[in-house]
């Protein structure tokens, strides 16, 4: 009896520990979201759709647009309008020469308001015009509750976002290799000034040094917004994005949320039955189809929102070469495509000899027809010259 009681007690303790490990964590943030970068699936949310100030996390959008719109090594000569701005700075002075590439690092590492203003005015001529570009991009990404007024994130009553929208932006930005590389750097050596000289900017994001697989994205702070943080981490091919707005203990919030996400997430293998495709004019009348690569989608254990869309050609004409692309398979999460993989031929199928002969005969007939027309036209041309 005593032994049975101990076994039951042990089971209950283990079960309780397992449940508590998977229980959503308490966080200091007024708003927070944990999102799967590949699919947009939400693993955790707290007041995710409440509109709040975003401070310098604004520079995620500014840096992304700079990477997308500007030539990296193009040199900008700064003006007073660009660099005379309050708050954090990468150290630009009026008349300095700086590349767009260095401006991106100046925004993401030093959180330079001068870098954000310089990029905005250089690209669109004014802060207002660049803000319009930011809002168009936000609408494209699906940020329905965000309005940008400044490229730096300085407070403005009409400048706001939500934790959910910032997570969408971060997921989108991380797909850009240049942006991802810049925001992941611990430090960078840049060359700017009048005349340019070498300088080193450092990233003070604690997660880069203390959290396995961390990808630093952007911090932010003003008295109005409080502490804001957008981060990401990657493990075993899965990237999670975490956003906290107005979070007094943001570093620990992010560690707890990321741990919670990685404990629950797994890669789901997508298997689909592909039919054989009809082949005309071949030694075989059908060719087997396979995926060009295995599809693995990161999902949480209770996720049921995945679907598959198969698109194939109606038929193929021989010859068919192994590896020929004959269609595609798309994986959708909540109706949105998250990955598309080509469908390819699994083997070679040669043409039949008769088809080759028919094609040669057709080609010969076509050549003979063209030659006859050419001769007739020459005769007509000669007759008109004689007349």
C-alpha positions in Angstrom: 0.0 0.0 0.0 2.8 2.3 1.0 4.7 1.5 -2.2 1.6 2.2 -4.4 1.1 5.5 -2.6 4.7 6.5 -3.3 4.3 5.6 -7.0 1.1 7.6 -7.3 2.7 10.6 -5.5 5.7 10.4 -7.9 3.4 10.3 -10.9 1.5 13.3 -9.7 4.6 15.3 -9.0 6.1 14.6 -12.5 2.7 15.4 -14.1 2.5 18.7 -12.1 6.0 19.6 -13.2 5.3 18.8 -16.8 2.1 20.9 -16.8 3.8 23.8 -15.0 6.6 23.7 -17.6 4.1 24.1 -20.4 1.9 26.7 -18.6 2.1 30.2 -20.2 4.6 32.3 -18.3 3.7 35.5 -16.3 5.4 38.5 -18.0 5.8 42.1 -16.9 4.9 43.5 -20.4 1.6 45.2 -20.8 1.5 43.7 -24.3 3.3 40.7 -25.7 3.3 38.2 -28.5 5.3 35.1 -29.3 5.0 34.1 -33.0 6.4 31.4 -35.3 8.4 33.2 -38.0 7.6 30.7 -40.8 3.9 30.5 -40.3 2.7 33.4 -38.2 1.2 31.0 -35.7 0.8 32.7 -32.2 2.2 30.7 -29.3 1.5 33.3 -26.7 -0.3 36.6 -26.6 -1.2 39.2 -23.9 -3.1 42.3 -25.0 -1.6 41.7 -28.5 -3.9 44.1 -30.3 -3.8 47.1 -28.0 -2.4 50.2 -29.6 0.8 51.4 -27.9 3.9 53.5 -28.5 6.8 51.6 -30.0 9.8 53.9 -29.5 13.0 52.8 -31.4 11.5 49.5 -32.5 10.2 51.8 -35.3 13.7 51.5 -36.8 13.0 47.9 -37.8 10.8 49.3 -40.5 13.2 52.1 -41.4 16.2 49.8 -41.6 14.2 47.3 -43.7 13.1 50.0 -46.2 16.7 51.3 -46.4 17.9 47.8 -47.2 15.2 47.3 -49.8 15.3 50.8 -51.5 18.8 52.0 -51.3 22.2 51.0 -52.9 24.2 49.8 -49.9 27.5 51.5 -50.8 26.0 54.7 -52.1 27.5 57.7 -50.1 25.2 60.3 -48.5 26.5 63.7 -47.4 24.5 64.7 -44.3 22.7 68.0 -43.7 21.7 69.7 -40.5 18.1 68.6 -41.1 19.2 65.0 -41.1 21.4 64.9 -38.0 20.0 67.6 -35.7 17.7 65.3 -33.8 17.3 64.5 -30.1 17.9 61.1 -28.6 20.4 58.3 -29.4 22.9 58.8 -32.1 25.6 57.0 -34.2 27.6 60.2 -34.1 26.8 61.8 -37.4 27.6 65.5 -38.0 26.5 67.8 -40.7 28.7 67.3 -43.8 29.7 63.7 -42.9 30.0 61.1 -45.7 28.2 57.8 -44.8 26.9 54.9 -46.8 23.4 53.5 -46.6 24.9 50.2 -45.4 26.5 52.1 -42.4 23.2 53.8 -41.7 21.4 50.4 -41.4 24.0 49.3 -38.8 23.8 52.7 -37.1 20.1 52.2 -36.7 20.2 48.6 -35.5 23.3 48.7 -33.3 23.5 52.2 -32.0 19.8 53.0 -32.4 20.8 56.2 -34.1 18.0 58.7 -34.6 20.4 60.6 -36.8 20.9 57.4 -39.0 17.1 57.0 -39.3 16.5 60.6 -40.3 19.4 60.6 -42.8 18.2 57.4 -44.5 14.6 58.7 -44.6 15.4 62.1 -46.1 18.0 60.7 -48.5 15.5 58.1 -49.9 12.3 60.2 -50.1 13.3 63.8 -49.7 11.5 64.4 -46.4 10.4 62.7 -43.2 6.7 63.0 -44.2 7.2 61.3 -47.6 9.2 58.5 -46.0 6.5 58.0 -43.3 4.0 57.5 -46.1 6.3 54.8 -47.6 6.5 53.2 -44.1 2.7 53.1 -43.9 2.3 51.6 -47.4 4.7 48.9 -46.4 2.9 48.3 -43.2 -0.4 47.8 -45.1 1.4 45.4 -47.4 2.7 43.3 -44.5 -0.8 43.2 -42.9 -0.1 45.6 -40.0 -3.7 46.9 -39.6 -3.3 48.7 -36.4 0.0 50.6 -37.0 0.7 54.2 -38.0 4.2 55.5 -38.6 4.9 59.3 -38.3 8.7 59.3 -37.6 11.5 57.0 -38.9 13.2 57.0 -35.5 10.4 56.3 -33.1 10.4 59.6 -31.2 7.0 60.1 -29.5 4.0 61.3 -31.4 0.4 60.8 -30.5 -0.3 59.5 -34.0 2.7 57.1 -34.0 1.6 53.7 -32.6 1.5 49.9 -33.2 0.5 46.7 -31.5 2.6 43.7 -30.3 0.9 41.6 -33.0 1.8 44.0 -35.8 5.4 44.3 -34.6 5.7 40.5 -34.7 4.4 40.5 -38.3 7.0 43.1 -39.2 9.8 41.2 -37.5 8.9 38.0 -39.2 8.8 39.8 -42.6 12.1 41.6 -42.0 14.0 38.5 -41.0 13.3 37.0 -44.4 15.6 39.7 -45.9 19.2 38.3 -45.6 20.9 41.8 -45.3 18.5 42.9 -42.5 18.9 39.6 -40.7 22.7 39.8 -40.8 22.8 43.4 -39.6 20.5 42.9 -36.6 22.4 39.8 -35.5 25.8 41.4 -35.3 27.4 41.9 -31.9 29.5 44.7 -33.3 30.5 46.2 -36.7 33.4 48.3 -38.0 32.1 51.2 -40.0 33.7 54.1 -41.8 32.1 57.5 -41.9 32.8 61.2 -41.2 34.3 64.2 -42.9 36.8 62.8 -43.9 35.6 59.2 -43.2 37.5 57.2 -40.5 37.0 53.8 -39.0 34.7 53.4 -36.0 33.2 50.4 -34.2 29.6 50.2 -33.0 28.5 47.6 -30.5 25.2 45.8 -29.9 24.2 45.9 -26.2 21.4 43.3 -26.5 21.9 40.9 -23.6 20.1 38.1 -25.3 22.9 37.7 -28.0 25.3 36.6 -25.2 22.9 34.9 -22.8 20.3 33.1 -24.9 21.1 30.1 -27.2 20.3 30.9 -30.8 19.3 34.5 -30.1 18.8 36.9 -33.1 18.8 40.5 -31.8 16.3 42.6 -33.6 15.6 45.9 -31.8 15.2 47.6 -28.5 13.3 50.8 -27.7 12.6 53.2 -24.9 10.9 56.5 -24.2 9.1 57.7 -21.1 5.8 57.4 -22.9 6.4 53.9 -24.4 8.4 52.3 -21.6 10.8 49.5 -22.4 10.1 47.9 -25.8 11.9 44.9 -27.2 11.6 42.8 -30.4 13.8 39.7 -30.5 14.0 36.3 -32.2 15.8 33.0 -31.6 16.5 30.0 -33.8 16.8 26.3 -32.7 16.7 23.2 -34.9 15.5 25.1 -37.9 12.7 26.8 -36.0 12.6 30.6 -35.6 10.5 32.3 -32.9 9.8 36.0 -32.8 9.0 37.7 -29.4 7.6 41.2 -28.9 7.0 43.0 -25.6 5.7 46.6 -25.3 5.9 48.5 -22.0 7.8 45.8 -20.2 9.8 46.7 -17.1 11.5 43.3 -17.1 11.8 42.8 -20.8 15.0 40.6 -20.9 13.5 38.0 -18.5 10.1 38.2 -20.3 11.8 37.3 -23.6 13.8 34.4 -22.1 10.6 32.9 -20.4 8.5 33.3 -23.6 11.1 31.9 -25.9 11.7 28.9 -23.5 8.0 28.4 -23.4 7.8 28.4 -27.2 10.7 26.0 -27.8 9.3 23.5 -25.2 6.0 23.2 -27.1 7.0 23.5 -30.8 8.0 20.7 -33.1 8.6 20.2 -36.8 5.7 18.5 -38.5 6.5 16.5 -41.6 4.0 17.1 -44.5 3.3 13.9 -46.4 1.2 14.1 -49.6 0.1 11.3 -52.0 1.0 12.4 -55.5 -0.6 10.7 -58.5 1.3 9.6 -61.5 1.3 12.0 -64.4 0.2 11.0 -68.0 2.9 11.1 -70.6 2.3 11.3 -74.3 4.7 10.1 -76.9 6.8 8.2 -74.4 8.0 4.6 -73.9 5.8 4.7 -70.8 2.4 6.3 -70.5 2.9 7.6 -66.9 5.7 9.1 -64.8 5.8 8.9 -61.0 6.0 12.2 -59.1 7.9 13.1 -55.9 8.6 16.3 -53.9 11.9 17.9 -54.6 12.5 18.0 -50.9 10.8 17.0 -47.6 8.5 19.6 -46.2 8.8 20.3 -42.4 6.6 23.0 -40.9 7.1 24.2 -37.3 3.8 23.9 -35.4 2.6 23.6 -31.9 1.2 20.3 -30.6 -2.4 21.5 -30.8 -2.2 23.1 -34.2 -4.9 22.1 -36.7 -4.8 24.9 -39.2 -2.5 23.4 -41.8 -3.6 22.5 -45.3 -2.0 21.5 -48.5 -2.6 22.8 -52.1 -1.3 20.6 -54.9 -0.9 22.1 -58.4 0.2 19.8 -61.3 0.4 20.0 -65.1 -2.4 18.0 -66.8 0.1 15.9 -68.7 3.7 16.0 -70.1 5.1 15.2 -73.5 8.1 12.9 -73.8 11.0 13.1 -73.3 10.8 13.5 -69.5 14.0 14.0 -67.6 14.3 12.9 -64.0 14.0 16.1 -61.9 11.8 18.0 -64.4 9.5 20.4 -62.5 5.9 19.3 -63.2 4.0 21.1 -60.5 4.2 22.3 -56.9 2.9 21.6 -53.4 2.1 24.6 -51.1 1.5 24.3 -47.3 -1.0 26.9 -46.0 -1.5 28.0 -42.4 -4.9 29.7 -41.8 -5.2 29.9 -45.6 -1.9 31.7 -46.0 1.0 30.1 -48.0 4.0 29.5 -45.8 6.1 27.2 -48.0 6.0 26.0 -51.6 8.1 23.0 -52.9 8.4 21.9 -56.5 7.0 18.6 -57.6 9.4 16.7 -59.9 9.6 13.7 -62.2 11.0 10.7 -60.4 12.5 9.0 -63.5 13.4 9.4 -67.1 11.0 8.6 -69.9 12.3 8.5 -73.5 10.3 9.4 -76.6 9.1 6.7 -78.8 10.8 6.4 -82.2 7.6 7.0 -84.0 7.1 10.3 -82.3 10.6 11.4 -83.2 10.0 10.4 -86.8 6.6 12.3 -86.8 8.3 15.4 -85.4 11.1 15.2 -88.1 8.5 14.7 -90.8 6.5 17.7 -89.5 9.7 19.8 -89.4 10.5 18.9 -93.0 7.0 19.7 -94.2 7.2 23.1 -92.5 10.5 23.9 -94.0 9.3 22.9 -97.5 6.2 25.1 -97.0 8.3 28.1 -95.9 10.7 27.6 -98.9 7.8 27.4 -101.3 6.4 30.7 -100.0 9.8 32.3 -100.3 10.1 31.2 -103.9 6.6 32.5 -104.8 7.4 35.9 -103.1 10.6 36.2 -105.1 8.7 35.5 -108.4 6.1 38.1 -107.5 8.8 40.7 -106.7 10.6 40.1 -110.0 7.3 40.4 -112.0 6.6 43.8 -110.3 10.1 45.1 -111.1 9.7 44.1 -114.8 6.4 45.9 -115.0 
